[in-house]
């Protein structure tokens, strides 16, 4: 399972509102909301690219692979 760490990135950088990210990146608020709450089903690569540029991070900072089988044990 892949999880989105947008909320963690925002917290680490003391960004309190999604609207700051919306205005800085131009990404749709609904898209960011679903990523923030880790409910996104599909992420377009240009969206991930904008977020990586905005946060000055890599894809591995934004997303994390968690083995669902290991989590159950």
C-alpha positions as CSV (number, residue, x, y, z in Angstrom):
1,X,0.0,0.0,0.0
2,X,1.3,3.5,-0.8
3,X,0.6,6.2,1.7
4,X,0.8,10.0,1.2
5,X,2.8,12.0,3.6
6,X,1.5,15.5,2.7
7,X,0.2,16.2,6.1
8,X,3.5,15.3,7.7
9,X,5.4,17.5,5.2
10,X,3.1,20.4,6.0
11,X,3.5,19.9,9.7
12,X,7.3,19.7,9.5
13,X,7.3,23.0,7.6
14,X,4.8,24.6,9.9
15,X,2.3,25.1,7.0
16,X,-1.0,25.3,8.8
17,X,-3.5,25.7,5.9
18,X,-4.0,23.8,2.7
19,X,-4.9,27.1,1.1
20,X,-1.3,28.1,1.3
21,X,-0.3,25.1,-0.8
22,X,-3.2,25.6,-3.2
23,X,-2.2,29.2,-3.8
24,X,1.5,28.4,-4.2
25,X,1.1,25.4,-6.5
26,X,-2.2,25.9,-8.3
27,X,-3.2,22.4,-7.4
28,X,-7.0,21.9,-7.0
29,X,-8.0,22.0,-3.3
30,X,-10.0,18.8,-3.6
31,X,-6.9,17.0,-4.8
32,X,-4.8,18.3,-2.0
33,X,-7.5,17.5,0.6
34,X,-7.7,13.9,-0.6
35,X,-3.9,13.6,-0.4
36,X,-3.7,15.3,3.0
37,X,-6.1,12.8,4.5
38,X,-4.5,10.0,2.6
39,X,-7.7,9.1,0.7
40,X,-6.3,9.7,-2.8
41,X,-6.8,6.9,-5.2
42,X,-4.8,8.3,-8.1
43,X,-2.2,11.1,-8.3
44,X,-1.2,12.7,-11.6
45,X,2.6,13.0,-12.0
46,X,2.4,16.8,-12.7
47,X,0.7,17.2,-9.3
48,X,3.4,15.2,-7.5
49,X,6.1,17.2,-9.4
50,X,4.6,20.5,-8.2
51,X,4.4,19.3,-4.6
52,X,8.0,18.0,-4.8
53,X,9.2,21.4,-6.1
54,X,7.1,23.3,-3.5
55,X,8.4,21.3,-0.6
56,X,11.9,20.8,-2.1
57,X,11.6,17.1,-1.6
58,X,11.7,13.8,-3.4
59,X,8.9,11.4,-4.2
60,X,10.0,9.2,-1.4
61,X,9.5,12.1,1.0
62,X,5.9,12.6,-0.3
63,X,4.9,8.9,-0.7
64,X,5.8,5.8,1.3
65,X,5.3,2.2,0.5
66,X,4.0,0.1,3.4
67,X,3.6,-3.6,3.0
68,X,0.0,-4.3,4.0
69,X,0.9,-7.9,5.0
70,X,3.6,-6.7,7.4
71,X,1.2,-4.2,9.0
72,X,-1.2,-7.0,9.8
73,X,1.4,-8.9,11.8
